[in-house]
Structures are given as structure tokens and as C-alpha cells.
Amino acid sequence: MPTGRVLAIGGASKATGVYGTFREASAELYGGVPGTVCTSGWECASGNCVDGVCCTTAACPFAAVCNTKEKSGTCAKVNGLACGGGTECATGQCADGYCCDTACKGQCEACDLPSKFGVCSPVLGPPRGARSACASTGGDALCGNRCDGSDRVACHTPGAAAACGANACVGGVETHASTCDVSGKCGDVAKSCGAYACDATTCKSSCSSKADCAPGYQCKTGACFPTDGLGTPCKASSECATGFCTDGVCCGVATCAVGSSCAASAKSPGSCAKLPGTSCTLDAECGSGACVDGVCCTSACTGQCEACDVPGSLGKCTPVAGDPHGTRAACDSGAGDACKARTCDGAKDPTTCVAFTNGTAKACKAASCAGTDFVAESVCDGAGGCTTPPTQACAPYRCDDAGCRTSCAKKEHCADGATCVKGACLPIVATCSTDRLSSTDKGGTVTDCSPYRCGPVGQCPRPVRLVRGLCARQPL
């Protein structure tokens, strides 16, 4: 029946009444299977109508329903509850560890956003969970490629008009409110406070006490000057005018932050400076005086094919293989020529792209067929050129895109002047007459083929000598 129930009619029984003897048929109504729409339990085979469907149980636990997407008639979790798979959820969808209203597989959407558990929502910032990370654009956290909170399927840069940075001064570095630039970086140019301490949002430019100066500096006549003896080797704090012997030198502070040392800087002896490999924003933060690729580096590391952020060699200027890092100029793409595209080789020359991206396995020209002439696929030679194989003559066969044919099924598979005979292309040496009783060779000589007929390549058949006698001639 349309409701999912079954009406069974059949059988008969004999009955006698006041009106005489008669036979009667019986009928029984069987309830709907689990998942069938219902309004009361009598409509269901199980006797249970829960959440508007026939259910296998009399009731579902808290935050579970029987009316699931699969109409299975079993209780399942509602959206927003933790799950380990779609079979646990009423919608059949488990995403980011929660029963979700959709499959929610877009790079920039998620079902576990705070206050939105169970609702697939667009993400702002980096992709969540196991989704693929945004492709790097060499930008920073605010201006680089990220989910924009609108597009659910792809990452974007916020654009050159997006605001970034803030007017602040922390740890001797002054930053400013700015906008993103076209390279995906914040346009702000941070400023080191040098000998002075931070004010509320800017660097101090004068002093009235030591507190207005950076660690290791003292206030004299309204200006900050290095404390005497800074950077001098020491073994005990009593040897230093500042009272601090840190990292083996007289220092302006008792301890330096993790990743920094008071003995790291030659330009500012006795001041804490970051060690190679520590994240940085300004050159002045680093003991080496070089902040490259976001970390303090042992050198300026300006070569197109070198970087200071190579995993396993952080802080050390290292040749790279593949694409240049950060904001360095990209290698020559070859202007559409796959063989001429350049890349960094990781060893030979860190200053420029000297290697070729595609080696001898990269196709540069498709195979071609012209009648009976076949030229195989061309490949790059690994030195910027495209190697073209020699032309292969296929006669008496024709070629196709795969190469020279080696068999035939019809005359068109053979070269001009050849024909297909029992799967092989054979040269045509003469011309048969219309009745095939004679053959004319290329010189014009006519040969009578009787009692044979002219053969497929234009020649008259010849009797074949056997061990005993001659072949019997067949009638025309």
C-alpha cells in the first residue's frame, strides 16, 4: 500500500447463520517496515512510531531521532553531536568530528566552528582539520593566501586594500597600521627602538631615567648610552657594571628570551639578540644583523636560489632546489616552452636559476603521422631543447598516431601502390584485366593467366611443383 503497509486477503471459512450457509474471506493489515512514514504505532510492524516514522525502538535517546536521511528506522544523532562516521548521524554526514548538515568538504568550510557545531560554515583564516593548506604566495599571516570567510571552496589573498598591522610598540619594535601590498605582505615597515624603550605605541626618543632606555643602556643628559663594559667576557655578575653576567658576557639583563643570547650580537654587545633560525621581523632583532625569510640568518642570503628557511637548515643560508623562496624573483618560465623553463638546482649556482625544470621524460611535441612517414613523440633534452626523433618510413604500410602499422584489415591501411592480402600489405606489381584472365605489368606486357585468375597484387599465379608431380590446375 502507499503507506508501506501490506493488506493480505485470502483463505475462506464456512459459516452458518440465520440466513443460511455461506463462505467468508479473511483479510489482515500488516504494519509498515522501519522508516515508513506513520502517525501512530498501529501502522508499524514494530508497533513503534517515533519522530513520524516506523522505528525499531519505542523511543530514541536524548539528542537522537529516528527520522534519518536514510529512513532506516533506527535512532541516530542530531547535528552538532560528536561522531566517528556518517552512519551515526541522522543526516548521514559526519564532518570534522561532528554530525553535520552537509558533507562539508570544501577547502574553506568546516562543521566544527565554535557556536556553529553541526552547521557547515565558511572559514576565515587557514583551512581547518585535514583539508589541504592554502597555496603559499610568499605573504604573511594577515595578507597571504587564506580562507576569506566567504568562498567555501578556495583560498584568496585579501587584496591590496585590506588593513593589516597596528600602531603598537612591543619588545623594542614599533609597528604601524597599514594595508596589504600586491605581494601578499603587510606594507608596514617596522622600526627598531634601538637604545630606547617602548612608550605606549611608539619608541621613546629621550630619557629621564634608566627605565626609558633599552636593557644594557643608561640615561645620561636625556639620552640613552650603552652601559660601560657591555659585552665584556665574564664569569660572575660581580664583574659587570650592570650586575648581570649572561651567556658569558656582561649584559643589560639577567636572562635573554628563548632563541636569543647576550653574546650573539657584535653590533650591540651586551644586548640580547636572536640566534640564527629564530623567527624575526627586523634585521636589528638578529645577532647576525640579517633577518631573511622570516628567520635570523647567518648572512644576507639574497641569491635567487638560496634561502634561510630550508627545513633542517633554519638560519643557515642554503642553496635550494625547485622554486625560489619567499619574495625572490621567480625562475624563467620559458615563455610557454616547457623545455626552456628554469629552476633552482640546489647546488651549482645559488645566485640564479641554472637548471631546467623538465628533463628527458617531458614530452615537448606530439607524435605525428603523414601517410607512410611516422615521427615519434619528441621529448626535452634536459638542456633547454626539444629532441625530435628521425622520421620512420612505414611503407608498404601506413601509419597512425601510435606508429607504423604492422598488419592490415583493409586496403586503406596500406601505402599507395600496395594492397591488403590476408592481413599483410603487399606491393602491387601489375594490373589485372576486368575479367581477371590476364595481367599487364608496369612495362605494358600482357600475360594470359588462363586457366588461373589474376592474383590480388596483379600477377598470374604460378603452378607449384610438389615432391611428386605438379599441382593440378583448378578450373576458372
Secondary structure, 3 states (H helix, E strand, C coil): CCCCCEEEEEEEEEEEECCEEEEEEEEEEECECCCCECCCHHHECCCCEECCEECCCCCCCCCEECCCCCCCCCCEECCCCECCCHHHECCCCEECCEECCCCCCCCCEECCCCCCCCCCEECEECCCCCCCCCCCCCCCCCCCCEEECCCCCCCECCCCCCEECCCEEECCEEECCEEECCCCCECCCCEECCCECECCCCECCCCCCHHHECCCEEEECCEEEECCCCCCECCCHHHCCCCCEECCEECCCCCCCCCEECCCCCCCCCCCEECCCCECCCHHHECCCCEECCEECCCCCCCCCEECCCCCCCCCCEECEECCCCCCCCCCCCCCCCCCCEEEECCCCCCCCCEECCCCCCEEECCEEECCEEECCEEECCCCCEECCCCEECCCECEECCEECCCCCCHHHECCCEEEECCEEEECCEEECCCCCEEEECCCCEEECCCCCCCCCCCCCCCCECCCCECCCCCC
